[in-house]
């Protein structure tokens, strides 16, 4: 799977840990930055990762920040991105199963590395359930089209 990653300085160390793990698992990683713990603004990095998914250059994206909240919001501004903030396995699984999330957001100041690796694993492995959930995801896409 091709996975785009983006982070700010607060999420940098967690991004690097997840990146190593994904590469070890055989995934192709597109690192959209940042490349250090030097302070930066997160929106451009998160939007770049989300755009990679929407444009078909990546299958999914994961964005990281201090809490992950701003990163999720920035990614969700990209038309076609469905970013989910997940700090536990339950929300990671449901974000894929019910919402067909294509961007995962996590907070480096909230989630320990071992848990983040497990969240990413569950999120990447969980398929979209479709059925009644497909109707709801389609309704979300319709709202997005109406808001142009």
N, C-alpha and C positions, 0 to 999 in steps of 0.2 A: 504494500500500500504506500502511496505517496502522501506524506503528511507535512504540511506547512506549519512552522512554528514562529511565533512572534512574542516579544516580551519587552517590558521596560526594565530599568535597572533593578527594581525590587523583585522582579520575577526571573532575572537573569540566571541565577544559580540553579533554580529549579528547572528552568528551560534546558540548561546544559545537562543536567542529570537525566531528564526525560529524553533528550536528544540521544545521549549515549545509549540508553536502554533501547530506544526504538531502532537505532542502527544495529545494535547487537541482535535484535530480533529479526533483522533482515528488511526493515522498512526503509524506503528512500525518504530522506528528510530534506526539506527546503527550509533553510534557516533565514527568515526575513529580518533578523536582528532583534534586539540590539546585541552588541558584541562585548559588552563589559558592564560593570556596576556603576559606571559614570552616569549621573542623572540625565535622563531623557524624558520626553513626553511620549506616552504610550499610544495615542491614537493612530499615528501613521504605521507603526509596526503591526498593530492588530488588524487594521484595515487591509494591509498588504497580505497578511496571512489569509484573511477571509476572502479577498479577491482571488487569491490563488485557487481556492476551492470553487468559487462561482465561475471562474474562467476555465476550469477544467485542468489546471496545471497541478492540482493536488486533489486527492480524494477526500481528505479531511484536514482540519487545522486545529491546533491547540495554541491558546494564547495565555500568557502568564503576567501577573503583576503582583502588587503587594496583597491586595484582597481578591483580585480577579473581577471585581464589579465594573470598574471603568473599562477594563479590557473587553468584557462581554458587551457592554453598551456600544463601544466603538466598533466592534466586529459586527454587531447587529445593524449598524447603519449602512452596511454594504448590502445592496438589494440582492436577495437570494441566500444570504447567510442566515443560519438559525443557530445562534450561539447560546450555549447553556453554561451557567456557572455551577460547577459541581465540586463539592468538598467532601463527598462521601460516595460510597459505592451504589447506594440506592438511587440517588438522583442521577448519577452517571448512567446507570442502566436504563432508567425511565426516560431520560432525555433522548436516548437513541430509540428505544422501543416505541415510545408514544409520540415523540416530537420530531423524529428523524433529524436530530441536531447534527449539523455538519461542522460545527466549531465548538470546541470544549474550552472553557475558561477556568483557570485555577489560580489561587493566591499563594504565592511563595511565603507569605507571612502567616498563612492560615493552615496550609496542608504540609505535613512532614513528607520528606522525600519518598519513603517507602509506601506511604498511602497514595501519594501522587502517581507513582508507578503503577499501582494496582488500579487506581481510578482510570488511568489512561488505558490499561489493558482491558478492563471491563468495557469501557466506552468504545474502544476500537472493535471489540469482538461482538458487541451486541447488534443484532440486525434490527431494522425497522419492522414493526409488527404489521403495518398496513391496516387493512380493515377499517374499522370506525375511525382509527387514528389518521388514516390517509385523507379522509374527508375533512378533518380538522386542520391538518397541515395545508390542504388546498385552500381552506378558508383564510388561513394566515397569509398565504401567497396572494389571495384576492385582495385582502386589506392592503397589502404592500403595493399592489398595482394601482389601487384607488388613491393611494397617498402620493402618487407621482405628482 
